[in-house]
Amino acid sequence: MNFNKQIFIFLLLTLVCISSYSQQVQLLGPSSNQTLTTEKLAIQYYEQKAFEKANIYFDELFNKSAENWFSYYYKSLLAIKDYSKAEKITKKFLKEDKNNTFLYVRLGQIYKLQNNEKKEKEFYDKAIKDLIAFPPYVQNLATAFVEAGQYNYALDSYQKGRNATPEYPYYFERSEVFKAMNDLKSMINELLDALEFKESDIELVKINLQNSLGYNEETGGFKNPLLKEELQKRIQKNPDKIAFIEFLIFVQLQQKDFYGAFIQSKSLDKRLNEDGQRMYELAKLFVTNKQWSVSKQCFDYIILKGPSNLFFDASTIDKLSVEFLSLTESSLTQREAFISLEVNLLKANEKYKNSYLSSGLIKDIASLKAYYLDKSSEAIILLEDYLLNNSLEIQLKAELKLMLADIYLISGEIWEASLLYSQVEKDFKYEAIGQEAKFRNAKLSFYAGDFAWAKSQADVLKGATTKLISNDALDLSLIISDAIAVDTNEAPLKLFACADLMIRQHKYEEAIVKMDSINLLYSSNTLGDDIYFKKAQIYMIQKKYKDVESMYKNILEYYPNELYADDAQFKLGELYEYYLSDKEKAKQIYQELLLNFSGSTYAVDARMRYRELRGDAPTN
C-alpha cells in the first residue's frame, strides 16, 4: 500500500469517527440537558423547602437512580408527612439491595413519626440482625443510627463489626458515638483502648482526643481532668504498658505539669535502662519553657550517670547555661551568685576548651562578664582570642562577632563595633544574620546621633526577609522621622538615643532618669509614646508588672493614634493573660484591639488569643 493511499484511508476513518460522535452527541444532547434541568429544579425546590414541587422531580430521578436520589426524596417526603410514599420508596430501594440494612433504620424512623414504637424497634433490631459485618455496611448502618439519634444501636452496629473483624475493632468510630452522647468518660476509654490495641496509633489518638475534648483554658483538650484520671487507672491496671506511660508524659507536658513529666520520664528511663536521651530532650524542652529548676533536675539526673554517659558533657554545660539564664532573668541583684557562676563557667571552659561544646560556654562567660560583672574588657579579650580559632564554622564566627561588637558598643568603642557589624553584613549580605548586622549598625548610628544615616539604613531594611528585623527597622525609621519632622531640634532625640543605649548597657535606672529629663527640658517633644514604651520594657525586665501596666495604659490614653498604640494594646493583653492572671481583662483587651486596630499586625494573634480565652474549640 503506497503512502498516499494510507493517508486517504486515515482521513476517511477520521471523518467516519467524527460523524459517528456527532450523531451520538445529537442523540444524547436533549436527554442529557433535560436530566440536568430536572436535577437542577429538584434541588432548587428542595432548598426553597417547596417539597411538593420538588417531589415531582425527585420521583422521576429516583426511578432512574435510587442510590443517588433516595436520601433527598426520603427527606422531602418526610417533610410533607407523606409517610406512605416514604415507606414505599424505602422498601423499593431495599428490594434492589438487601445488604443496605441502613434502610431498615429509615423505615424505623417513619414508624417513629407515626408513633408506632413496636414497628420502629422491630426494624432497628432487624437492621442489626441482617447486617453483613463488612466495614462499608457497618459504617453506613452506624451512621444512619447516629443520624436517627439511636446511639446505642450505632454502638451495637460497631460491636457486631468488631466481633466479625477483630483486627479492625472500630475504636475511633465508637468514640465518636460516645462523643455524640456526651459520654466523655466512655469516649476517652474507647480511644485509650485504641492506643492499647495499636501503640503506633498514638498520634491519631492525640488528634482525636484534642478535637473531641475541645478547648477550654482551664479544663479543655488535654487539660480535661477526666483524661488524666482514666489514663492513671490504665497505668495502675497495666503497669507494664509503656504506651500509657508515654501518653501520660505527653498529657502532663500539655497540662504544663513539668515536674510530673520529669518524675514519669525518670521512672521510664530507669525501667527501660535507657541512655539518658529521653531525659536530655526533656531538659531542653523545659529550657524552652523557662522551667529552670526542673530542667536542672533533668541535667543532674544525667550527670549522675557518670562521665561515660553519652549526654554527660552536654548536660554539664547546659546545666551551667540554665543557671546563667535563671540568674539573668531574675529581678533580684545577685552579684555573689554571678561571681560563683563565673567560677564554675571558667572551670568548665578550661575542661572543654578544645571541644565543640566550648562555644556555648564562651558566649555565657562573655555575657556574664560584660553585662553583669562590669568586666567588659575581659569579655572582649575572651571573644577576640576565641575568634582566632580558624576551625570555627562561619555562622558561629558571625554570631560571636555580633556579640563582640555589642560589647564594644556598650563599652563606648563605637568604631570597633561598627567595623565588626560591617564585616558580618558583608559576609552574609543576603542572609538574616547579615541583615541583623546591618540593623545593629543603623542603631549604632542612632546612638551616635547620626540620625539621617540611621534612618536611611533603616529604610533599606524595611524590606528585610526577617519579619522581626523589618518591623524593628520600620520602628526606628518612624521614631526618627516623627521626632525631627516638625521640630528640627535634635536634642530630645539625642537624649532618647542615649537612654536607649543605657538600656543596652543594663543601666536601667539611669535610662529612666534620662528619659524623664526629656519632658522636663523639652515639653513640646514628640517622643511621649516612645518613652512610655521603653520604660515599659525596662519595668518588664525588672518584673514591675504594675508599672508596665501603667506605661501601656498611658500610651493608649494619651497617644491612641501613635506608633506604639497597637503594640501597647496587644502587650497589655499579654500582661494580663500571662503575668497578672486576669483572663477576663486580657480577653477584653484583645477584643478592643480587634475593634480599634483591625489592620494591626497583631490582629491575627489577638483574634486567636481572644477565641482561646473565650473557650472556642480549635479549628483544624
C-alpha positions in Angstrom: 0.0 0.0 0.0 1.5 3.3 -1.1 1.8 6.3 1.2 -1.0 8.4 -0.4 -3.4 5.6 -0.1 -2.6 5.3 3.6 -3.3 9.0 4.1 -6.6 8.6 2.3 -7.8 5.7 4.4 -6.7 7.5 7.6 -8.7 10.7 6.7 -11.7 8.6 5.8 -11.7 6.8 9.1 -11.3 10.1 11.0 -14.4 11.6 9.2 -16.4 8.5 10.0 -15.5 8.7 13.7 -16.3 12.4 13.8 -19.7 11.8 12.1 -20.5 8.9 14.5 -19.5 11.1 17.5 -21.7 14.0 16.3 -24.7 11.7 15.9 -24.2 10.4 19.5 -24.0 13.9 20.8 -27.2 14.8 19.0 -28.9 11.8 20.4 -27.7 12.3 23.9 -27.8 16.1 24.0 -31.5 16.8 24.6 -31.9 13.9 27.0 -28.8 14.9 28.9 -29.9 18.5 29.1 -33.3 17.5 30.2 -31.9 15.4 33.0 -29.7 18.3 34.1 -32.7 20.6 34.2 -34.7 18.1 36.2 -31.9 17.7 38.8 -31.5 21.5 39.0 -35.2 22.1 39.5 -35.5 19.3 42.1 -32.6 20.7 44.2 -33.8 24.3 43.8 -37.3 23.5 45.1 -35.8 21.3 47.8 -33.6 24.1 49.1 -36.5 26.5 48.9 -38.5 24.0 51.0 -41.1 23.7 48.2 -41.2 20.0 48.8 -44.4 19.2 46.9 -42.9 20.6 43.7 -39.5 19.0 44.5 -41.1 15.6 44.9 -42.5 15.7 41.3 -38.9 15.7 40.0 -37.4 13.5 42.7 -39.9 10.8 41.8 -38.5 10.7 38.2 -34.9 10.9 39.4 -35.4 8.2 42.0 -36.8 5.8 39.4 -33.7 6.4 37.3 -31.1 6.2 40.1 -32.4 5.2 43.5 -28.9 5.2 45.1 -28.2 8.8 44.1 -31.6 10.3 44.9 -33.1 8.3 47.7 -31.8 10.5 50.6 -33.2 13.7 49.0 -36.6 12.1 48.1 -36.9 10.4 51.5 -36.3 13.6 53.5 -38.6 15.6 51.2 -41.4 13.1 51.7 -41.0 13.2 55.4 -41.1 17.0 55.3 -44.7 16.9 53.9 -45.6 13.9 56.1 -46.2 11.6 53.2 -45.2 8.6 55.3 -46.9 6.1 53.0 -44.8 7.1 49.9 -41.6 7.3 52.0 -42.2 3.8 53.2 -42.9 2.7 49.6 -39.7 4.1 48.1 -37.6 2.8 51.1 -38.9 -0.7 50.6 -38.3 -0.4 46.8 -34.7 0.6 47.3 -34.2 -2.1 49.9 -35.5 -4.7 47.4 -32.9 -3.7 45.0 -30.1 -4.3 47.5 -30.9 -6.1 50.8 -27.3 -5.5 52.0 -28.2 -1.9 52.6 -29.6 -2.6 56.1 -29.4 1.1 56.9 -32.7 1.4 55.1 -34.3 -0.5 57.9 -33.3 2.5 60.1 -35.1 4.8 57.6 -38.2 2.6 57.9 -37.9 2.7 61.7 -37.8 6.5 61.6 -41.1 6.5 59.5 -42.8 4.3 62.1 -41.4 6.5 64.9 -43.1 9.6 63.3 -46.3 7.6 63.2 -45.9 6.7 66.9 -45.6 3.0 66.1 -42.9 2.1 68.7 -43.3 -1.6 68.2 -42.6 -1.5 64.5 -39.9 1.1 64.9 -38.0 -1.2 67.3 -38.7 -4.3 65.1 -36.9 -2.7 62.1 -34.0 -1.4 64.2 -33.4 -4.9 65.5 -33.8 -6.3 62.0 -31.1 -3.9 60.8 -28.6 -5.2 63.3 -29.7 -8.9 62.7 -29.3 -8.7 58.9 -26.1 -6.6 58.9 -23.3 -8.1 56.9 -20.3 -7.2 59.1 -18.3 -5.7 56.2 -16.8 -2.3 57.1 -18.7 -0.2 54.5 -22.1 -1.7 55.5 -21.2 -1.4 59.2 -20.3 2.3 58.8 -23.4 3.1 56.8 -25.7 1.4 59.3 -24.0 3.0 62.3 -24.1 6.4 60.6 -27.8 6.0 59.9 -28.4 5.2 63.6 -26.4 8.2 64.7 -28.4 10.5 62.4 -31.6 9.0 63.9 -30.3 9.7 67.4 -30.2 5.9 68.1 -26.8 5.9 69.7 -27.0 2.5 71.4 -27.9 0.8 68.2 -25.0 2.6 66.5 -22.7 1.1 69.2 -24.4 -2.3 68.6 -23.6 -2.0 64.8 -19.9 -1.4 65.6 -19.8 -4.2 68.1 -21.1 -6.6 65.5 -18.4 -5.4 63.1 -15.8 -5.8 65.9 -16.9 -9.3 66.6 -16.6 -10.2 62.9 -13.3 -8.4 62.2 -11.4 -8.3 65.5 -8.4 -7.0 63.5 -10.4 -3.8 62.9 -12.2 -3.0 66.2 -13.8 0.4 65.3 -12.4 2.2 68.4 -12.3 5.6 66.7 -15.8 5.3 65.3 -17.2 4.2 68.6 -15.5 7.1 70.4 -17.4 9.5 68.0 -20.7 7.9 69.1 -19.8 8.4 72.7 -18.9 12.0 71.9 -22.3 12.5 70.4 -23.9 11.0 73.5 -21.8 13.4 75.6 -20.3 10.4 77.4 -16.8 11.8 77.7 -15.6 9.0 80.0 -16.5 6.3 77.6 -15.2 8.3 74.7 -11.8 8.6 76.4 -11.7 5.0 77.3 -12.5 3.9 73.7 -9.5 6.0 72.5 -7.3 4.6 75.2 -8.4 1.1 74.1 -7.3 2.1 70.6 -3.9 3.0 72.0 -3.6 -0.2 73.9 -4.7 -2.2 70.8 -2.2 -0.5 68.5 0.5 1.7 70.0 1.6 3.1 66.7 -1.8 4.9 66.5 -0.7 7.3 69.4 -0.6 10.4 67.1 -4.1 9.6 65.8 -5.3 9.1 69.4 -3.9 12.5 70.4 -5.6 14.3 67.5 -9.0 12.6 68.2 -8.8 13.5 71.9 -7.9 17.1 71.3 -10.7 17.5 68.8 -13.2 15.6 70.9 -12.5 17.3 74.2 -12.5 20.7 72.6 -10.6 23.7 74.0 -11.1 25.5 77.3 -8.4 27.4 79.0 -8.7 25.5 82.3 -10.2 22.1 81.5 -10.4 21.6 77.7 -8.3 19.4 75.4 -5.6 17.5 77.2 -6.3 19.6 80.4 -9.6 17.8 80.9 -9.2 16.1 84.3 -11.1 13.0 83.1 -8.3 12.2 80.7 -5.6 12.1 83.3 -7.8 10.2 85.7 -8.7 7.4 83.2 -5.1 7.2 82.0 -3.8 6.7 85.5 -6.3 3.9 86.1 -5.0 2.2 83.0 -1.4 2.5 84.2 -2.3 1.0 87.6 -4.1 -1.8 85.9 -1.4 -2.4 83.2 1.9 -1.1 84.8 4.0 -2.8 82.1 2.2 -1.0 79.3 4.8 1.6 78.2 2.5 3.3 75.7 0.2 4.5 78.5 3.2 6.0 80.5 4.4 7.7 77.3 1.0 9.1 76.8 0.7 10.3 80.4 4.0 12.1 80.0 2.7 13.8 76.9 -0.5 14.8 78.7 1.5 16.2 81.6 3.5 18.3 79.3 0.3 19.6 77.7 -1.0 20.4 81.1 2.3 22.1 82.0 2.8 19.6 84.8 6.5 19.7 84.2 7.6 18.2 87.4 5.1 15.3 86.9 6.5 14.7 83.4 10.0 14.7 84.9 9.1 12.1 87.5 7.4 9.8 85.0 10.3 10.2 82.5 12.9 9.4 85.1 11.0 6.3 86.1 10.7 5.2 82.5 14.4 5.9 81.9 15.3 3.6 84.8 12.8 0.9 83.9 14.0 0.7 80.3 17.6 1.1 81.2 17.9 4.0 78.8 21.0 6.1 78.0 19.5 9.4 79.1 18.4 10.7 75.7 14.8 10.9 76.8 15.8 13.0 79.8 18.1 15.2 77.8 15.4 16.0 75.3 13.0 16.7 78.1 15.5 19.0 79.8 15.9 21.0 76.6 12.1 21.3 76.3 12.0 22.6 79.9 14.6 25.2 79.0 12.5 26.4 76.1 9.6 26.8 78.6 11.9 28.6 81.0 11.4 25.9 83.6 14.8 26.4 85.1 14.5 24.3 88.3 13.1 21.1 86.7 15.5 21.4 83.7 18.4 21.4 86.2 17.0 18.3 87.8 17.0 16.5 84.5 20.6 17.5 83.8 21.6 16.4 87.3 20.0 13.0 86.8 22.1 12.6 83.6 25.3 13.8 85.2 24.8 11.2 88.0 25.1 8.5 85.3 28.8 9.4 85.1 31.3 10.7 82.6 30.9 7.6 80.4 27.3 8.6 79.6 26.8 9.9 76.1 25.0 13.0 77.4 27.2 13.7 80.4 29.3 16.6 78.9 26.4 18.3 77.1 24.3 18.1 80.3 27.2 19.6 82.4 27.5 22.6 80.1 23.8 23.0 79.6 23.1 23.0 83.3 25.5 25.9 83.7 23.7 27.7 80.9 20.4 27.2 82.7 21.9 28.7 85.9 23.0 31.7 83.8 19.6 32.1 82.3 17.8 31.8 85.6 20.0 34.4 87.2 19.9 36.9 84.4 16.1 36.7 84.2 15.7 37.2 87.9 14.6 40.7 89.1 16.9 40.4 92.1 20.5 41.6 92.1 22.6 38.6 92.9 26.3 39.6 92.4 27.6 36.8 94.6 25.7 34.3 92.6 27.0 35.7 89.4 30.6 35.5 90.7 30.1 31.9 91.8 28.6 31.1 88.4 31.6 32.8 86.7 34.0 30.5 88.6 32.1 27.4 87.5 31.8 28.5 83.9 35.6 29.2 83.7 36.3 25.7 85.2 34.1 24.1 82.6 35.7 26.2 79.8 39.1 25.0 80.9 37.9 21.4 80.7 36.1 21.7 77.4 38.2 24.4 75.7 39.2 22.1 72.8 35.7 20.7 72.5 32.9 21.6 70.0 30.9 22.3 73.2 33.0 25.2 74.2 31.2 27.9 72.1 28.2 27.9 74.4 30.4 28.4 77.4 32.3 31.3 75.7 29.0 33.1 75.0 27.8 32.7 78.6 31.1 33.8 80.1 31.3 36.8 77.8 27.7 37.9 78.5 28.2 37.4 82.3 31.4 39.5 82.4 30.1 42.3 80.1 26.6 42.8 81.3 26.5 41.6 84.9 30.0 41.8 86.4 31.3 45.1 84.8 34.2 43.2 83.1 33.7 44.2 79.5 37.4 44.4 78.8 37.8 40.7 79.9 34.8 39.7 77.8 36.4 41.4 74.8 39.7 39.6 75.2 37.9 36.3 75.7 35.9 36.7 72.5 38.9 38.0 70.5 41.0 35.1 71.5 38.3 32.6 70.7 37.7 34.1 67.2 41.4 33.4 66.3 40.4 29.7 66.1 40.4 29.1 62.3 38.3 25.9 62.7 35.2 27.8 63.8 32.2 27.5 61.5 31.5 30.7 59.6 27.9 31.1 61.0 29.2 30.7 64.6 32.0 33.1 63.8 29.5 35.7 62.7 27.4 35.2 65.8 30.4 35.7 68.0 31.4 38.8 66.0 28.0 40.3 66.6 28.3 39.6 70.3 31.8 41.1 70.4 30.5 44.2 68.5 27.7 44.6 71.0 30.2 44.6 73.9 32.4 47.1 72.1 29.3 49.3 71.7 28.3 49.2 75.4 32.0 49.9 76.3 31.9 53.1 74.1 34.2 51.7 71.4 31.7 52.6 68.6 34.0 52.3 65.6 35.3 48.9 66.6 31.7 47.8 66.9 30.8 49.3 63.5 33.7 47.5 61.9 32.5 44.1 63.1 28.9 44.8 62.2 30.1 45.7 58.7 32.2 42.6 58.3 29.2 40.3 59.2 26.9 42.4 56.9 29.4 42.0 54.0 29.9 38.2 54.6 26.2 37.5 54.9 24.7 40.2 52.7 21.5 38.3 51.7 21.0 36.3 54.9 19.1 37.1 58.1 22.3 37.4 60.2 23.7 39.9 57.7 20.5 42.0 57.8 20.7 41.8 61.6 24.2 43.2 61.5 23.1 46.0 59.2 20.3 46.9 61.5 22.6 47.0 64.5 24.9 49.3 62.6 22.0 51.5 62.0 21.2 51.5 65.7 24.8 52.4 66.4 24.5 55.4 64.2 21.3 56.3 66.1 23.1 56.1 69.4 25.9 58.3 68.0 23.3 60.9 66.9 23.8 60.4 63.2 20.0 60.2 62.6 20.0 60.9 58.9 22.3 57.9 58.2 20.5 55.7 60.7 17.1 56.4 59.0 18.5 55.8 55.5 19.8 52.3 56.6 16.5 51.6 58.5 14.5 52.5 55.4 16.5 49.9 53.4 15.8 47.2 55.9 12.1 47.8 55.9 12.0 45.1 53.2 14.2 42.7 55.1 13.3 39.0 54.7 13.0 38.5 58.5 9.8 40.0 59.9 11.4 41.0 63.2 14.2 43.0 61.5 11.8 44.7 59.1 9.5 45.7 62.0 12.4 47.0 64.1 13.7 48.9 61.1 10.3 50.4 60.5 10.0 51.5 64.1 13.5 53.1 64.1 12.7 55.0 60.9 9.4 56.3 62.3 10.9 57.3 65.6 13.5 59.4 63.8 11.1 60.9 61.3 8.4 61.7 63.9 10.9 63.3 66.3 12.6 65.7 63.9 9.9 66.1 61.1 8.1 69.1 62.8 10.8 70.3 65.2 14.3 70.4 63.8 15.8 70.4 67.3 17.5 67.1 67.6 18.3 67.5 71.3 15.3 65.5 72.6 16.0 62.6 70.2 19.7 62.6 71.3 18.7 62.2 74.9 16.3 59.4 73.9 19.0 57.7 71.9 21.4 58.0 74.9 18.7 56.4 77.2 18.2 53.6 74.7 21.9 52.8 74.7 21.8 52.8 78.5 19.1 50.1 78.3 21.5 48.0 76.2 24.1 48.6 78.9 21.7 47.3 81.5 21.8 50.8 83.2 18.0 50.8 83.7 17.7 53.4 86.4 20.0 55.8 84.6 17.9 55.3 81.4 14.7 56.1 83.2 16.2 59.3 84.6 17.5 60.3 81.2 14.1 59.7 79.6 12.2 61.6 82.3 14.5 64.6 81.7 13.3 64.9 78.1 9.8 66.0 79.1 11.3 68.4 81.7 13.7 70.1 79.3 11.6 69.9 76.1 7.9 69.9 76.9 6.9 70.0 73.2 8.8 66.9 72.2 7.1 64.2 70.2 8.6 61.2 71.9 5.9 60.6 74.6 4.7 57.2 73.4 8.3 56.1 72.7 9.4 57.0 76.2 6.4 55.2 77.8 7.1 52.1 75.6 10.8 52.0 76.5 10.0 52.4 80.2 7.5 49.5 79.9 10.3 47.3 78.6 12.6 48.2 81.5 9.8 47.6 84.1 9.1 44.2 82.4 12.8 43.2 82.8 12.5 44.2 86.4 9.3 42.3 86.8 7.4 45.5 88.0 4.2 44.5 86.3 2.0 47.2 87.7 4.4 49.8 86.4 4.3 48.1 83.0 0.5 48.2 83.0 0.7 51.9 83.8 3.0 52.6 80.9 0.9 50.8 78.3 -2.3 52.5 79.6 -0.6 55.9 79.3 0.1 55.2 75.6 -3.5 54.1 75.0 -4.9 57.1 76.8 -2.6 59.9 75.6 -1.3 58.6 72.3 -4.0 56.3 70.8 -3.1 57.2 67.2 0.7 57.0 67.5 3.2 54.3 66.5 3.1 52.2 69.6 -0.7 52.2 70.3 -1.4 48.8 68.9 1.8 47.4 70.4 0.7 48.7 73.8 -2.8 47.2 73.3 -1.5 43.8 72.5 1.2 43.7 75.1 -1.2 44.9 77.7 -3.4 41.8 76.9 -0.3 39.6 77.2 0.5 41.2 80.6 -3.0 40.4 81.9 -3.0 36.9 80.5 0.4 35.7 81.5 1.7 37.9 84.3 -1.3 39.4 86.2 -3.5 36.3 85.9 -6.6 38.2 84.8 -8.0 36.3 81.9 -11.2 38.4 81.6 -9.2 41.6 81.3 -6.9 40.0 78.7 -9.9 38.9 76.7 -11.4 42.4 76.8 -8.0 44.0 75.7 -7.7 41.6 72.8 -11.3 42.3 71.7 -10.6 46.0 71.8 -7.5 45.6 69.6 -9.7 43.8 67.0 -12.2 46.7 67.1 -9.8 49.6 67.3 -6.7 48.3 65.4 -8.2 45.9 62.9 -5.3 46.5 60.4 -2.6 45.8 63.1 0.0 43.1 62.6 -1.1 41.8 66.0 -4.7 41.3 64.8 -4.3 37.6 63.9 -2.6 36.7 67.2 -5.2 38.8 69.2 -8.1 37.0 67.5 -6.6 33.6 68.3 -5.9 34.6 71.9 -9.4 36.0 72.3 -11.0 32.8 71.0 -8.9 30.6 73.2 -9.8 32.7 76.3 -13.4 32.6 75.3 -13.2 28.8 75.2 -13.8 28.2 71.5 -12.9 24.8 70.1 -9.8 24.9 67.9 -10.2 24.8 64.2 -8.2 22.2 62.3 
